[in-house]
Amino acid sequence: MTGKRAEKIVMIYKKLYDLYGPQGWWPLMSHDGTNPTKTGSVRGYHPENYELPRSEDEIYEIILGAILTQNTAWTSAEQALLNLKKLDVVSPQKLLKIDDNILKEAIRCAGFLNQKAVYLKEITKFFTSLKGRTPERKELLAVKGVGNETADSILLYAFKQPEFVVDAYTKRIFSHLGIVKDNANYMDIKKFFESSLPRDTAMYQEYHALIVEHAKHYYKKKPYGVGDPLKDL
């Protein structure tokens, strides 16, 4: 049964890719690109360009975005990033020096401003300490404010490491389809996907992004899955 479920994971990826095409995650303010086929924000995306991020600045921007988008929509996190850019503090040295109250006001739109202000400075200290190297997952998880999903997002999109990102939509869709158990935890689902797929960073990036896009169409409101074409598989 496990083998059949693993085969379905690959089939579903192909179906989603056929439905929505390449998503081009993670969006970057510094990249003048769009994804006109996705819902929500379309700026900064780079479909079929897996070379990004190329610079330390772009890596850092993705890390900030991964913190800001916790428990909120990307559009809100994006606005917070734009506010930080207007203040010219999307750099480790400058963000660490910014007054806490100014920082909180800039990221207010992303919610949880007190917590996230602390998290942004903690992850910035950690990023600075790396001195250009790629962190290990356990190191990221030791940083205040970084849980499983944030750590995997940073590793997958900022550092191009093949770590599958599991979000609430992933569990909602695949438990609804009967592929994962309702009580499966984050690591159970992550390990299942990683054991079912080739260890391919680009594929992991696209799959996570495609799951989010699909969920926006069929799994945002109850009853979930009405008209979901994945049921045909």
Short mmCIF file of the C-alpha atoms (twelve columns), coordinates in Angstrom:
data_MODEL
# 
_entry.id   MODEL 
# 
loop_
_atom_site.group_PDB 
_atom_site.id 
_atom_site.type_symbol 
_atom_site.label_atom_id 
_atom_site.label_alt_id 
_atom_site.label_comp_id 
_atom_site.label_asym_id 
_atom_site.label_seq_id 
_atom_site.Cartn_x 
_atom_site.Cartn_y 
_atom_site.Cartn_z 
_atom_site.pdbx_PDB_model_num 
ATOM 1   C CA . MET A 1   0.000   0.000  0.000   1 
ATOM 2   C CA . THR A 2   2.877   2.340  0.809   1 
ATOM 3   C CA . GLY A 3   4.312   1.836  -2.683  1 
ATOM 4   C CA . LYS A 4   0.995   2.696  -4.303  1 
ATOM 5   C CA . ARG A 5   0.695   5.833  -2.202  1 
ATOM 6   C CA . ALA A 6   4.207   6.827  -3.205  1 
ATOM 7   C CA . GLU A 7   3.314   6.383  -6.870  1 
ATOM 8   C CA . LYS A 8   0.311   8.641  -6.346  1 
ATOM 9   C CA . ILE A 9   2.575   11.355 -4.931  1 
ATOM 10  C CA . VAL A 10  4.452   11.456 -8.243  1 
ATOM 11  C CA . MET A 11  1.233   11.270 -10.287 1 
ATOM 12  C CA . ILE A 12  -0.281  14.151 -8.342  1 
ATOM 13  C CA . TYR A 13  2.823   16.274 -8.915  1 
ATOM 14  C CA . LYS A 14  2.554   15.737 -12.667 1 
ATOM 15  C CA . LYS A 15  -1.176  16.509 -12.618 1 
ATOM 16  C CA . LEU A 16  -0.660  19.743 -10.655 1 
ATOM 17  C CA . TYR A 17  2.160   20.821 -12.939 1 
ATOM 18  C CA . ASP A 18  -0.086  20.217 -15.964 1 
ATOM 19  C CA . LEU A 19  -2.869  22.236 -14.327 1 
ATOM 20  C CA . TYR A 20  -0.913  25.273 -13.146 1 
ATOM 21  C CA . GLY A 21  2.534   25.188 -14.745 1 
ATOM 22  C CA . PRO A 22  5.807   26.257 -13.101 1 
ATOM 23  C CA . GLN A 23  5.268   28.593 -10.163 1 
ATOM 24  C CA . GLY A 24  8.676   30.226 -9.809  1 
ATOM 25  C CA . TRP A 25  8.887   30.420 -6.017  1 
ATOM 26  C CA . TRP A 26  10.319  32.069 -3.825  1 
ATOM 27  C CA . PRO A 27  9.364   35.595 -4.979  1 
ATOM 28  C CA . LEU A 28  12.040  38.294 -4.776  1 
ATOM 29  C CA . MET A 29  11.476  42.039 -4.665  1 
ATOM 30  C CA . SER A 30  14.744  42.474 -6.530  1 
ATOM 31  C CA . HIS A 31  13.558  40.295 -9.417  1 
ATOM 32  C CA . ASP A 32  11.443  41.939 -12.111 1 
ATOM 33  C CA . GLY A 33  9.310   38.908 -12.893 1 
ATOM 34  C CA . THR A 34  5.714   37.790 -12.606 1 
ATOM 35  C CA . ASN A 35  3.633   34.656 -12.637 1 
ATOM 36  C CA . PRO A 36  0.351   35.609 -14.334 1 
ATOM 37  C CA . THR A 37  -1.158  32.123 -13.926 1 
ATOM 38  C CA . LYS A 38  -1.182  32.072 -10.121 1 
ATOM 39  C CA . THR A 39  -3.657  33.637 -7.740  1 
ATOM 40  C CA . GLY A 40  -2.786  36.364 -5.264  1 
ATOM 41  C CA . SER A 41  0.451   38.318 -5.572  1 
ATOM 42  C CA . VAL A 42  2.252   37.740 -8.881  1 
ATOM 43  C CA . ARG A 43  5.330   39.997 -8.560  1 
ATOM 44  C CA . GLY A 44  8.862   38.735 -8.089  1 
ATOM 45  C CA . TYR A 45  8.247   35.173 -9.254  1 
ATOM 46  C CA . HIS A 46  10.615  33.419 -11.659 1 
ATOM 47  C CA . PRO A 47  9.001   30.409 -13.393 1 
ATOM 48  C CA . GLU A 48  11.564  27.838 -14.607 1 
ATOM 49  C CA . ASN A 49  14.483  29.892 -13.303 1 
ATOM 50  C CA . TYR A 50  15.996  27.798 -10.522 1 
ATOM 51  C CA . GLU A 51  19.230  29.774 -10.295 1 
ATOM 52  C CA . LEU A 52  17.733  32.315 -7.907  1 
ATOM 53  C CA . PRO A 53  18.728  33.371 -5.354  1 
ATOM 54  C CA . ARG A 54  22.150  34.268 -6.706  1 
ATOM 55  C CA . SER A 55  23.448  36.685 -4.083  1 
ATOM 56  C CA . GLU A 56  23.726  36.957 -0.309  1 
ATOM 57  C CA . ASP A 57  21.237  39.848 -0.437  1 
ATOM 58  C CA . GLU A 58  18.650  37.675 -2.193  1 
ATOM 59  C CA . ILE A 59  19.237  34.802 0.234   1 
ATOM 60  C CA . TYR A 60  18.727  37.182 3.138   1 
ATOM 61  C CA . GLU A 61  15.539  38.597 1.614   1 
ATOM 62  C CA . ILE A 62  14.058  35.086 1.348   1 
ATOM 63  C CA . ILE A 63  14.964  34.380 4.967   1 
ATOM 64  C CA . LEU A 64  13.188  37.550 6.104   1 
ATOM 65  C CA . GLY A 65  10.161  36.610 4.010   1 
ATOM 66  C CA . ALA A 66  10.026  33.138 5.555   1 
ATOM 67  C CA . ILE A 67  9.739   34.724 8.999   1 
ATOM 68  C CA . LEU A 68  7.264   37.427 7.966   1 
ATOM 69  C CA . THR A 69  4.861   35.032 6.224   1 
ATOM 70  C CA . GLN A 70  4.358   32.928 9.364   1 
ATOM 71  C CA . ASN A 71  0.628   32.781 10.192  1 
ATOM 72  C CA . THR A 72  -0.286  35.301 7.518   1 
ATOM 73  C CA . ALA A 73  -0.821  35.605 3.768   1 
ATOM 74  C CA . TRP A 74  2.136   36.271 1.507   1 
ATOM 75  C CA . THR A 75  0.598   39.564 0.387   1 
ATOM 76  C CA . SER A 76  0.938   40.845 3.969   1 
ATOM 77  C CA . ALA A 77  4.499   39.568 4.287   1 
ATOM 78  C CA . GLU A 78  5.355   41.134 0.938   1 
ATOM 79  C CA . GLN A 79  4.057   44.515 2.102   1 
ATOM 80  C CA . ALA A 80  6.174   44.248 5.240   1 
ATOM 81  C CA . LEU A 81  9.237   43.512 3.107   1 
ATOM 82  C CA . LEU A 82  8.465   46.504 0.908   1 
ATOM 83  C CA . ASN A 83  8.196   48.667 4.040   1 
ATOM 84  C CA . LEU A 84  11.607  47.430 5.185   1 
ATOM 85  C CA . LYS A 85  13.015  48.132 1.740   1 
ATOM 86  C CA . LYS A 86  11.704  51.718 1.890   1 
ATOM 87  C CA . LEU A 87  13.563  52.091 5.180   1 
ATOM 88  C CA . ASP A 88  16.657  50.668 3.451   1 
ATOM 89  C CA . VAL A 89  17.150  47.975 6.102   1 
ATOM 90  C CA . VAL A 90  16.962  44.800 4.006   1 
ATOM 91  C CA . SER A 91  20.550  44.053 4.950   1 
ATOM 92  C CA . PRO A 92  21.816  42.286 8.079   1 
ATOM 93  C CA . GLN A 93  23.929  45.173 9.377   1 
ATOM 94  C CA . LYS A 94  21.187  47.766 8.947   1 
ATOM 95  C CA . LEU A 95  18.336  45.634 10.292  1 
ATOM 96  C CA . LEU A 96  20.236  44.855 13.486  1 
ATOM 97  C CA . LYS A 97  20.695  48.586 14.114  1 
ATOM 98  C CA . ILE A 98  17.107  49.696 13.442  1 
ATOM 99  C CA . ASP A 99  15.062  50.893 16.402  1 
ATOM 100 C CA . ASP A 100 12.681  48.185 17.608  1 
ATOM 101 C CA . ASN A 101 9.619   50.432 17.459  1 
ATOM 102 C CA . ILE A 102 10.372  51.491 13.885  1 
ATOM 103 C CA . LEU A 103 10.848  47.838 12.935  1 
ATOM 104 C CA . LYS A 104 7.566   46.831 14.556  1 
ATOM 105 C CA . GLU A 105 5.653   49.553 12.765  1 
ATOM 106 C CA . ALA A 106 7.151   48.516 9.416   1 
ATOM 107 C CA . ILE A 107 6.060   44.886 9.835   1 
ATOM 108 C CA . ARG A 108 2.724   45.572 11.535  1 
ATOM 109 C CA . CYS A 109 0.857   44.520 8.370   1 
ATOM 110 C CA . ALA A 110 2.265   40.980 8.713   1 
ATOM 111 C CA . GLY A 111 0.804   40.534 12.212  1 
ATOM 112 C CA . PHE A 112 2.424   39.321 15.447  1 
ATOM 113 C CA . LEU A 113 4.695   42.366 15.227  1 
ATOM 114 C CA . ASN A 114 6.281   41.988 18.674  1 
ATOM 115 C CA . GLN A 115 7.232   38.354 18.109  1 
ATOM 116 C CA . LYS A 116 8.316   38.802 14.520  1 
ATOM 117 C CA . ALA A 117 10.480  41.822 15.334  1 
ATOM 118 C CA . VAL A 118 12.423  39.609 17.750  1 
ATOM 119 C CA . TYR A 119 12.511  36.708 15.284  1 
ATOM 120 C CA . LEU A 120 13.828  38.921 12.472  1 
ATOM 121 C CA . LYS A 121 16.727  40.118 14.575  1 
ATOM 122 C CA . GLU A 122 17.519  36.625 15.861  1 
ATOM 123 C CA . ILE A 123 17.546  35.083 12.379  1 
ATOM 124 C CA . THR A 124 19.658  38.018 11.174  1 
ATOM 125 C CA . LYS A 125 22.267  37.370 13.872  1 
ATOM 126 C CA . PHE A 126 22.289  33.726 12.861  1 
ATOM 127 C CA . PHE A 127 22.602  34.552 9.152   1 
ATOM 128 C CA . THR A 128 25.545  36.847 9.880   1 
ATOM 129 C CA . SER A 129 27.261  34.108 11.878  1 
ATOM 130 C CA . LEU A 130 27.127  31.723 8.906   1 
ATOM 131 C CA . LYS A 131 29.688  33.777 6.961   1 
ATOM 132 C CA . GLY A 132 28.436  32.417 3.638   1 
ATOM 133 C CA . ARG A 133 28.059  28.745 4.514   1 
ATOM 134 C CA . THR A 134 24.845  26.705 4.273   1 
ATOM 135 C CA . PRO A 135 23.314  25.962 7.677   1 
ATOM 136 C CA . GLU A 136 22.218  22.575 8.906   1 
ATOM 137 C CA . ARG A 137 18.554  22.016 9.649   1 
ATOM 138 C CA . LYS A 138 19.148  21.492 13.373  1 
ATOM 139 C CA . GLU A 139 20.998  24.814 13.554  1 
ATOM 140 C CA . LEU A 140 18.058  26.670 12.049  1 
ATOM 141 C CA . LEU A 141 15.621  24.971 14.401  1 
ATOM 142 C CA . ALA A 142 17.670  26.268 17.340  1 
ATOM 143 C CA . VAL A 143 17.020  29.885 16.283  1 
ATOM 144 C CA . LYS A 144 14.175  31.597 18.143  1 
ATOM 145 C CA . GLY A 145 11.061  31.744 15.973  1 
ATOM 146 C CA . VAL A 146 12.123  29.034 13.517  1 
ATOM 147 C CA . GLY A 147 10.001  25.880 13.408  1 
ATOM 148 C CA . ASN A 148 9.919   22.994 10.975  1 
ATOM 149 C CA . GLU A 149 8.105   24.765 8.142   1 
ATOM 150 C CA . THR A 150 10.196  27.924 8.354   1 
ATOM 151 C CA . ALA A 151 13.457  25.962 8.557   1 
ATOM 152 C CA . ASP A 152 12.577  23.870 5.521   1 
ATOM 153 C CA . SER A 153 11.413  26.932 3.583   1 
ATOM 154 C CA . ILE A 154 14.723  28.673 4.255   1 
ATOM 155 C CA . LEU A 155 16.761  25.613 3.314   1 
ATOM 156 C CA . LEU A 156 14.749  24.832 0.179   1 
ATOM 157 C CA . TYR A 157 14.332  28.303 -1.280  1 
ATOM 158 C CA . ALA A 158 17.217  30.345 0.134   1 
ATOM 159 C CA . PHE A 159 19.929  27.683 0.203   1 
ATOM 160 C CA . LYS A 160 18.586  25.331 -2.516  1 
ATOM 161 C CA . GLN A 161 18.682  22.260 -0.299  1 
ATOM 162 C CA . PRO A 162 16.278  19.353 -1.026  1 
ATOM 163 C CA . GLU A 163 14.107  19.684 2.098   1 
ATOM 164 C CA . PHE A 164 10.408  19.184 1.450   1 
ATOM 165 C CA . VAL A 165 8.194   21.900 2.960   1 
ATOM 166 C CA . VAL A 166 4.970   20.756 4.597   1 
ATOM 167 C CA . ASP A 167 2.324   23.384 5.292   1 
ATOM 168 C CA . ALA A 168 -1.273  23.232 6.472   1 
ATOM 169 C CA . TYR A 169 -2.499  22.904 2.884   1 
ATOM 170 C CA . THR A 170 -0.315  19.840 2.311   1 
ATOM 171 C CA . LYS A 171 -1.873  17.964 5.192   1 
ATOM 172 C CA . ARG A 172 -5.376  19.181 4.314   1 
ATOM 173 C CA . ILE A 173 -5.222  18.047 0.686   1 
ATOM 174 C CA . PHE A 174 -3.463  14.731 1.163   1 
ATOM 175 C CA . SER A 175 -5.437  13.653 4.211   1 
ATOM 176 C CA . HIS A 176 -8.636  14.533 2.336   1 
ATOM 177 C CA . LEU A 177 -7.470  12.292 -0.524  1 
ATOM 178 C CA . GLY A 178 -6.686  9.494  1.948   1 
ATOM 179 C CA . ILE A 179 -2.963  9.482  1.201   1 
ATOM 180 C CA . VAL A 180 -1.761  10.609 4.636   1 
ATOM 181 C CA . LYS A 181 -3.410  10.026 7.993   1 
ATOM 182 C CA . ASP A 182 -5.374  12.771 9.713   1 
ATOM 183 C CA . ASN A 183 -3.126  12.484 12.774  1 
ATOM 184 C CA . ALA A 184 0.164   12.472 10.836  1 
ATOM 185 C CA . ASN A 185 2.632   15.049 12.163  1 
ATOM 186 C CA . TYR A 186 4.954   17.343 10.238  1 
ATOM 187 C CA . MET A 187 7.929   15.017 10.162  1 
ATOM 188 C CA . ASP A 188 5.813   11.987 9.206   1 
ATOM 189 C CA . ILE A 189 4.486   13.815 6.130   1 
ATOM 190 C CA . LYS A 190 7.882   15.294 5.248   1 
ATOM 191 C CA . LYS A 191 9.580   11.893 5.362   1 
ATOM 192 C CA . PHE A 192 6.789   10.316 3.320   1 
ATOM 193 C CA . PHE A 193 7.120   12.890 0.535   1 
ATOM 194 C CA . GLU A 194 10.904  12.746 0.536   1 
ATOM 195 C CA . SER A 195 10.895  8.947  0.355   1 
ATOM 196 C CA . SER A 196 8.362   9.038  -2.515  1 
ATOM 197 C CA . LEU A 197 10.117  11.612 -4.702  1 
ATOM 198 C CA . PRO A 198 13.534  12.014 -6.329  1 
ATOM 199 C CA . ARG A 199 15.851  14.149 -4.197  1 
ATOM 200 C CA . ASP A 200 15.422  17.133 -6.470  1 
ATOM 201 C CA . THR A 201 15.417  20.718 -5.205  1 
ATOM 202 C CA . ALA A 202 13.543  22.188 -8.193  1 
ATOM 203 C CA . MET A 203 10.849  19.529 -7.910  1 
ATOM 204 C CA . TYR A 204 10.452  20.157 -4.181  1 
ATOM 205 C CA . GLN A 205 10.120  23.887 -4.824  1 
ATOM 206 C CA . GLU A 206 7.503   23.411 -7.511  1 
ATOM 207 C CA . TYR A 207 5.546   20.765 -5.606  1 
ATOM 208 C CA . HIS A 208 5.185   22.921 -2.505  1 
ATOM 209 C CA . ALA A 209 4.159   25.946 -4.578  1 
ATOM 210 C CA . LEU A 210 1.707   23.890 -6.648  1 
ATOM 211 C CA . ILE A 211 0.083   22.510 -3.501  1 
ATOM 212 C CA . VAL A 212 -0.519  26.056 -2.275  1 
ATOM 213 C CA . GLU A 213 -1.968  27.134 -5.614  1 
ATOM 214 C CA . HIS A 214 -4.229  24.077 -5.790  1 
ATOM 215 C CA . ALA A 215 -5.437  24.596 -2.242  1 
ATOM 216 C CA . LYS A 216 -6.494  28.154 -3.063  1 
ATOM 217 C CA . HIS A 217 -8.850  26.738 -5.683  1 
ATOM 218 C CA . TYR A 218 -10.296 23.741 -3.831  1 
ATOM 219 C CA . TYR A 219 -9.321  23.701 -0.142  1 
ATOM 220 C CA . LYS A 220 -9.673  27.194 1.301   1 
ATOM 221 C CA . LYS A 221 -13.265 26.791 2.484   1 
ATOM 222 C CA . LYS A 222 -15.346 23.903 3.735   1 
ATOM 223 C CA . PRO A 223 -16.508 21.574 2.372   1 
ATOM 224 C CA . TYR A 224 -12.962 20.868 1.193   1 
ATOM 225 C CA . GLY A 225 -12.175 19.294 -2.142  1 
ATOM 226 C CA . VAL A 226 -15.399 20.002 -4.022  1 
ATOM 227 C CA . GLY A 227 -14.624 19.482 -7.707  1 
ATOM 228 C CA . ASP A 228 -10.978 18.637 -7.008  1 
ATOM 229 C CA . PRO A 229 -9.575  17.050 -10.221 1 
ATOM 230 C CA . LEU A 230 -7.030  15.129 -8.152  1 
ATOM 231 C CA . LYS A 231 -9.835  12.796 -7.063  1 
ATOM 232 C CA . ASP A 232 -9.845  11.368 -10.569 1 
ATOM 233 C CA . LEU A 233 -6.432  9.861  -9.840  1 
# 
